[in-house]
Amino acid sequence: MDDERLVERFEADRPRLLTVAYRMLGSPTEAHDAVQDAWLRLTRTDVDRIENCAGG
C-alpha cells in the first residue's frame, strides 16, 4: 500500500476511531491524542503485512 492510499484509508476511518477512543477515554482531547498516536504507529509499521486495516 502506498503512502497516499494509507493516508486516504486512515482518514476515512478517523471518525469511527475518534468515536471509539472517546467512548473508551471519555475526553475529546485524549481521544484525538490516541488517534494521532495510532497514526504515528501505523506510519512506522510494515503496512503490507496488515490484513485488516480497519479492524472491523
N, C-alpha and C positions, 0 to 999 in steps of 0.2 A: 504494500500500500504506500503510495507516495505521500509526501508531506501535505500537499493541498487537499487530497482526499481525506486524510486523517483529521485535518482541521474542520472540514465540512462535516464529517461524521460526528466529531465531538460536539461541535456547535449545535447540531441537530438534536443531540442527546442532552445538552446542557439544561434545558428547562426541567426535564424529568430528574436529572441528577440533583439539581437545586432543591426540588420538592422533597426528594428522599432525604437529602442531607439536612434540610430544615426540620423534617419530622424527627430525625434522629437527634439533632443537636439543639433544636429549639431556639436558634438565633439566626437571623438572616446573615449577619456578618460571619459567623462561624460556618454557615452553610456555603457561602461564597468562598471562604478560605479553603474549605475541604474540597470543593470542586476544582479550585485552582491548583491545589496540591495533587489532585488526581490527574489533571492535565500535565503538570510537570513530570509526574511519574510515568505517564504514558509516553511522553516525548523521549524518555530515556530507555524505553522498552523496545525490544525487537518485535515490532508490530506484525511482522509476517507470521509470527508464531501464535498470535491471538486468534482463537477460533470464533469467539462471540464477543465482539467489541461492546455491544450494548448490554450484554449480561442479562438479557431479559428472557 
